[in-house]
Amino acid sequence: MTVSPPERPSAKGRRRPIVTIDGPAGSGKSSTAKAVARRLGFRHLDSGALYRALTFALLEAGVDPSDWSTLNATDLAACGVELTPSHDGFRVTVSGRSPGAEIRSAAVTARVSQAASLPAVRNSLLDHQRRAGETGGLVADGRDMGTVVFPDADVKVFLTADLAERARRRLLQVTGEVPGDEQVGEEARRIEARDTWDSEREISPLRKAEDAVELDTTRLTMAEQVREVVRLVDALTME
């Protein structure tokens, strides 16, 4: 599948472009963004890891989820979530340590959308994300990278895929095994519920930026979708 590059001004004023890749759960945005960043020699920003780290920190501290909406900037800063550059991306830490796979636990996954829907939480992490793009050379993925965090990004991509395909990919990523139809159906219902939550929240809802290129990855291999995003960036740099 080939799509046309967005009509955007050239990035002559920036040393290297900022690329945003947004989309719903299971659309392949994180894997695609990481591979695109590697191909371009850019840093990769996984914004979801920040929200997961903060959710993990709140759960670890024993803060009842029913009280999260009462937390202010000082409370959230005390969680100690930090983002520091690494050789090819960014390292997320909580109170000085890397939580690693703990931020991908079922407990965190069940609560991360709740945390991400809170204005105080989104505001507390916004500066971290914008600082990551100050020098350009960034591929950022999430749900509001092109609409809120980097509204002036040089290239914006919005990934989509059929619900069943997104469910299959998510299960394959988590378990490493090809899922059965029943498993796919159950996961599809969970993803659909999260899509609804993310799309209907008042703060930074999931939506395609007006100037983003929509790329349906249902029938694309990972190599094909990476190649298409890189083509969009290459087209920009040749202007």
GUDREN-903867 format. One line per field, with one value per residue (C-alpha): y, z, x. Coordinates in steps of 0.05 Angstrom, whole numbers, plus 32768, in hexadecimal, padded with zeros to 4 digits. Layout:
<pts>
y (Y|...)
z (Z|...)
x (X|...)
</pts>
This chain:
<pts>
y (8000|8044|8086|80CC|80F6|812C|8173|8191|81C8|81B1|81AA|81D7|81F9|81B7|818D|814D|8141|812B|80F1|80DE|809B|8097|8063|8035|7FF9|7FC1|7FEB|7FDF|8026|8016|7FDF|800A|8048|8023|8004|8047|806A|8034|803C|8088|808A|80B1|80A7|8083|809D|806B|8099|805D|8048|808B|8081|803A|804F|8082|8050|801E|8051|8062|8019|800B|8044|8027|8062|804B|8054|8074|80AD|80B9|80F1|8119|8118|8159|816A|8164|8120|8107|8124|80FD|80BD|80CA|80B9|80D1|80CC|80CE|80C6|8084|8072|8063|807B|808D|806A|806F|806A|806D|808A|807D|8034|8015|7FEE|7FC5|7F92|7FA5|7FDE|7FAA|7F83|7F73|7FA0|7FDC|7FCC|7FCB|8011|8037|8053|806D|8091|80AC|80CA|80F9|8141|8145|8106|811C|8161|8142|8119|814C|8171|812F|811F|8163|8168|8126|8149|818A|8178|8151|810D|80EC|80B8|80BC|808C|8090|80A8|80F4|80FE|8122|8147|815F|814F|8161|8186|81A3|8160|815B|8118|80FD|80B6|8096|804B|8022|7FD8|7FAB|7F9D|7F51|7F5C|7F8B|7F58|7F21|7F4C|7F60|7F18|7F01|7F39|7F26|7EDA|7ECD|7E99|7E9C|7EA6|7E80|7E9F|7EA1|7EC4|7EF6|7F05|7F11|7F3E|7F64|7F75|7F8F|7FB9|7FD4|7FEA|800E|802E|804A|8063|8084|80A3|80BF|80DC|8127|8132|8121|80EE|80BD|80DB|80E4|8128|814E|814F|8106|80CF|8094|8051|8011|7FDA|7FA0|7F7E|7F9C|7F79|7F9E|7FAA|7FC9|7FF9|800E|801A|8045|8072|8079|808C|80C5|80DF|80D8|80FF|8137|813C|8141|817F)
z (8000|7FED|8009|7FF5|8023|804A|802E|8063|8062|8060|80A1|808D|80D1|80F6|80F6|80F1|80EC|8121|810B|8131|812C|814D|814D|8177|819F|8175|8137|8139|8148|817D|8154|8115|8138|8156|8113|80EE|8121|8118|80CC|80D0|8108|8134|817C|818C|81BF|81D9|81FC|8214|823F|8265|8274|8288|82B5|82D9|82E0|82FC|832D|8347|8350|8371|83A1|83B5|839C|8393|834A|8363|837F|8340|8328|8367|835B|8349|8327|8368|8377|8331|8332|8372|834A|832E|82E5|82BA|8271|825E|8219|8207|81C9|819F|81C8|820F|8252|827F|82C9|8308|8345|8323|830F|82CF|82DB|829D|828C|82CA|82A3|8273|82A9|82A7|82E3|82C0|827E|82A1|82BE|828D|8265|82A5|82B7|8270|8270|82AB|8299|82D1|82B9|8271|8285|82B3|8279|8241|8250|8252|820C|81EE|820A|81E6|81A4|81AF|8181|814D|8134|8157|8147|817C|8182|81AA|81A6|81A5|818B|814C|8169|81AE|81BE|817B|8153|8125|8117|80D1|80C0|80E1|80D7|80F2|80F1|80ED|80E5|80EA|8132|812C|810F|8147|817A|8159|8158|81A0|81B7|818C|81AB|81F2|81EE|81B3|819A|8162|8185|8178|8161|81A7|81C3|818A|8196|81E1|81D3|819D|81D0|8200|81CB|81B2|81F9|81FE|81BA|81D3|8214|81F0|81BA|81E8|8220|8226|822A|81ED|81CE|819B|8157|8115|810B|80D0|80AE|80BD|808A|809A|808E|8093|80A8|80A8|806D|8072|808D|80C0|808C|805C|808F|80A6|805E|8052|808E|807B|8035|8051|8078|803C|8011|8044|8047|7FFA|7FF8)
x (8000|801C|8004|8017|8043|801F|8022|804F|8083|80CB|80F1|812B|812B|8134|8173|814B|80FF|80CE|80A2|8062|803F|7FFB|7FC5|7F9A|7FB1|7FCE|7FD8|8023|8038|806D|808F|808B|80A6|80E0|80F3|80EB|8117|814C|814A|8150|8182|8151|813D|80FC|80CB|8098|8067|803F|8079|8075|802B|8038|8071|8046|800D|803F|8059|8014|8002|8046|803B|7FF7|7FCF|7F87|7F71|7F31|7F5C|7F86|7F58|7F69|7FB4|7FD7|8019|8040|8023|8034|807A|8086|807D|80C3|80B6|80F0|8104|814D|816E|818F|81B8|817A|8140|812E|8131|80F5|8103|80D9|80FC|813F|8134|811C|80DB|80E7|80B2|8089|806A|804D|802A|7FE0|7FD4|7FF3|7FD1|7F8E|7F97|7FC2|7F87|7F68|7FA9|7FB2|7F6C|7F7D|7F91|7FC4|7FE6|7FEA|8004|8038|8055|804E|808F|80B6|809E|80A9|80F0|80FF|80F1|8116|8150|8127|813C|8102|80CD|8096|805C|801C|7FD5|7FDE|8024|800E|7FD3|7FEB|8034|8053|801D|8054|8075|8094|8074|8035|801B|7FDC|7FDD|7F9D|7F8D|7F50|7F3B|7F45|7F8A|7F9D|7F86|7FAE|7FED|7FE5|7FDE|8018|8043|8030|8031|805F|802C|7FF9|7FB5|7F75|7F34|7F16|7F53|7F52|7F09|7F14|7F4F|7F29|7EF3|7F27|7F49|7F06|7EF5|7F39|7F2E|7EEC|7F0B|7F46|7F1B|7EE6|7F11|7F0E|7F59|7F84|7F55|7F6F|7F63|7F87|7FA8|7F8C|7FD0|7FE2|7FE9|7FBC|7FDC|7FB2|7FE2|7FB1|7FD1|8016|8053|807D|80B3|807F|8063|80A8|80BD|807F|808C|80D6|80C0|8096|80D1|8100|80CE|80CF|811B|811E|80F2)
</pts>
